Amino acid sequence: MKIESIKEQLDNALNKAEKIAAKNISLPTLSGLYLEASKNNLSIKATNLDLGISINIPVKVTEPGQVVVPASVISSFVSSLSNDKNIHINTKDQVLELKTNSSKTNIKTLPIEDFPIITEIDDSKSFVIPTRDLIFGIRSVIYASAVGSIKPELSSVAITHEGEFLVFAATDSFRLAEKKIRIKKAPSFKQILIPQKNALEITRIFDRGEEEISITISEHQMAMRSQNIYLTTRIIDGVFPDYKQIIPKKMTSKVVLLKQDLINSLKTSLIFSDSFNQLTLKVAPKEKTFEIEAKNTTVGENVNKVEAVIEGEDISININHRYFTDCFQSVGTDSLALNFSGQAKPIVIEGVGDSSFLYLVMPMNQS
């Protein structure tokens, strides 16, 4: 293999692929990147057997060829080249040689025959969605999924097709986030579960995409194609909880307030929250007050009144402040509605005038 590449393009591609390459496993080849040069194109591939990626960039190819090199070594090296615009790359025996105007480097290669094939799924039944919508859908809910759960379905992001919407959902059984994204073409699947770690990588890989992304679903995989990137992820063989059943049908109290007012009040309250991250929300419609109370036996206590429109019954309920505030990033409106369904029952949070996002948080045990 003998090629010439623009340093910036190569650096961006290597950085994306290197994050997916496997680490600390018994098969060393999986810690490498598979480079294949042909027809003025360089294909960079990486896989950890859970995720697979193939990135194509234009290069000048003098001699086609393939090689596998340690991912962290070549990625770190190319990133360190600050003053060079072009890189000349060629293979000789078991070595990859990289030359620039200021340096010459040799990197030992890895066995090419052990590198797994990244299969491409038949995309005849693919559907298209703006990349930013896919990323927004995942980011709107992923913080609600469980980390390292023994139940894989709780450590996932569920994507369900409902009419003209893709519905993204995640839950760790203590809270639930749901986001609806409108789509033009109906996909051919009902529901898939993407492992949480893989979903995070999807948001990172396609973070700056402004174009559309083509998505294809097979029995055990989901594939995404966008411009020069092809990414596959394993999907979980399981059933996502039927969360619709736990969303309260009737609300007994409602608080409508400005999101920023609530955030500002919580900054003060959190100083006094205890080791269990507990806050108490007190709704008193007759007194027209909504209060946030925080107590810490070591530090002290604080009561904050927040200006709000209040209706319904009196209620006092304990919540985990982190679970309560995580959803604010996903609410696109200036005003929030806090819907209470009774003592020891879930709180439903929505943006006022926005039915595309719903967040449910379970209360803590009353003390």
GITAHU-V259422 format. One line per field, one symbol per residue. ss: DSSP state (~ for helix, > for strand, _ for the rest). phi: phi as a letter, one per 20 degrees, with the letter a starting at -180 (. if undefined). Layout:
BEGIN
ss: ???
phi: ???
END
This chain:
BEGIN
ss: _>>>>>~~~~~~~~~~~~_________~~~~>>>>>>>__>>>>>>>___>>>>>>>>_>>>>_>>>>>>~~~~~~~~~~_____>>>>>>>__>>>>>____>>>>>>>____________~~~_>>>>~~~~~~~~~__~~~_______~~~_>>>>>>>__>>>>>>>___>>>>>>>>________>>>>>~~~~~~~~~~______>>>>>>___>>>>>>__>>>>>>>_______~~~~______>>>>>>~~~~~~~~~~~~~~_____>>>>>>>____>>>>>>>>___>>>>>>___>>>>__>>>>>>~~~~~~~~~~____>>>>>>______>>>>>__>>>>>>>>______
phi: .bbccfgffffffffffffegfclcfdggfeddedcdallbdddcbbdmdcccccdcfbedecfrcbdcgffffffffffeeddeccecbdbldcddcccfdbccdcfedfffefffefeegefdfcdbggfffffffffcffeefdmffdgfedbdeccecmecedebbbdndbbcccdcfcedffedebcddggfffffffffdgdfdeecedcddfcccdccbledccdcfdfeadfgffgfefgecdebbcdbfgfffffffgffffdfefelecdecdcgfelcccddccbfeeqbbcdedfbecbodfbcbeceffffegfgfeeeefdddddddpfmdfdddcefnceecccccefeffd
END
